[in-house]
Amino acid sequence: MQVPKDQITIILPTLNEEQAIGKIIDEIKQEGYTKHHANKSKIKII
């Protein structure tokens, strides 16, 4: 069973990762997960 990417939430726990987080987010986007507005966000930076 494959779950559609628009139904997946990705949570990235980080601590002092400012040098690596940009690359990680870019790689996630390259896999087809994109940022959307409102409550449909697939990538949410808090």
ZAMARGU-4260 file (C-alpha; in steps of 0.2 Angstrom, whole numbers, plus 5000, padded with zeros to 4 digits):
<rodrens>
0) 5000/5000/5000 | 5007/5017/4995 | 5001/5033/5004 | 5000/5048/4993 | 5013/5061/4996
5) 4999/5075/5000 | 4994/5064/5015 | 5011/5063/5023 | 5017/5075/5036 | 5036/5076/5038
10) 5042/5082/5055 | 5061/5086/5057 | 5067/5087/5075 | 5082/5098/5075 | 5094/5105/5088
15) 5108/5116/5081 | 5106/5110/5064 | 5106/5127/5055 | 5120/5121/5043 | 5111/5106/5037
20) 5093/5109/5037 | 5092/5119/5021 | 5100/5104/5012 | 5088/5092/5020 | 5073/5103/5015
25) 5079/5104/4997 | 5081/5085/4996 | 5063/5083/5003 | 5057/5094/4990 | 5066/5085/4976
30) 5057/5069/4981 | 5041/5078/4977 | 5035/5085/4994 | 5031/5103/4991 | 5026/5117/5002
35) 5007/5122/5002 | 4998/5136/5011 | 4985/5135/5024 | 4982/5118/5033 | 4988/5108/5018
40) 5006/5111/5022 | 5018/5096/5018 | 5033/5105/5024 | 5031/5116/5039 | 5045/5125/5048
45) 5041/5129/5066
</rodrens>
